[in-house]
Amino acid sequence: MISTEALQAAPEFNVQVETVSHRGFTPEEIAERCVNKIISVSDSAHPAIREQANAFRKQLVTLVAFYIREGIKSDRTTIYNELCNAGQPKLAELIRRL
């Protein structure tokens, strides 16, 4: 059984909503959102620490975006193979070209 206390949100809990029009989010946009949840740097932090954290943050965004793109490629391969196995080679080829 879950206690009522376990369901209460922390006082600093806040919700952010981000949208795009007529497309999905790019891997870079998703990576940026992910890294924003992992790393936060206080404006009052020592300048050298803030600079180092922001440099690391930039590298992490690049790394996360790379692996998101790899995941997308892998998923498309899976869909391509499933469509071929289902007797839909033309549709599979359209998906492969995305």
N, C-alpha and C positions, 0 to 999 in steps of 0.2 A: 504494500500500500504506500502511496506517495503522500507525504505530509504536506499540509497547506504551506508551511514555511518553504519547502523546496520549490514551490511554484511561484513564489514572489520574485519579481524582478529586482535587480540591484537598483539602488537610487540613481546611479549614473547611467542607467539603461536608456538608450535613445534609438530611434528608428530613422534610417535614411532611405529615401526612395530615389532611384535614378532611372531615367527612361531614355529611350532613343526612338526616333521616328522612322518607320518604314524599313527597319532592318533589325537584326539581332545585335547584341554586344560583340565587339571584336575581342580576340584573345587578349590584346593589350589592355582594353578597358576592364575586362574581367580580372586580369592580373593586378591592375592598379587597385581595384576594389579589394582583392584578396590581401595584398600587401598592406593596405590601409588598416585592415583588421589585425595584422600581425605586428606591425611596427607603428608606434606613435612617438613623436619627439616633442617634448615640451618646448614652448617658445622661450621659456626661462632657463633652458639647459645651457650649459657652458658652450660657447660658440664652436669650440673644437669638437666636442661630443656631438653637437647638433649636425655639424658638417660631416663627420664620419658616419653618423646614423643615416643621414640623407643620401650619402654615396652608396652605402650598403643597400638602402631602400631601392635606389635606382637599379642596382645590379639584380636585386631580388625580383623586381618587376620584369626585367628582361628574361630571367631564368623561368619564372612562373609562366610567362607568355609562351616561351618555347615549348614547355611541356603541355600546355593547353593545346597548342597547335598540333603537337604529336598525338595527343588524345583524339583530336578531331580526325586526323588522318587515319588512325587506327579504327575509329568508329565507322568511317566511310568504307574502309576495306571490309569490315564485317558486314555492313549493309550491302555492299557490292556482291559479296559472296552469297549472302542469303537470297538476294534477288536472282542471281544466276541459278542457284539451286532450286528456286521456285519457278524457273522457266521464263524469266523476264530479262534476257540479256540486253535488250535495248535500253530498258529503264536503268539497269545496272550500269551501263556505260555512261548514261547521262549523270548519274550520281558520281561515278568515278571522276568525271571531268570537272566537278565542282571545285 
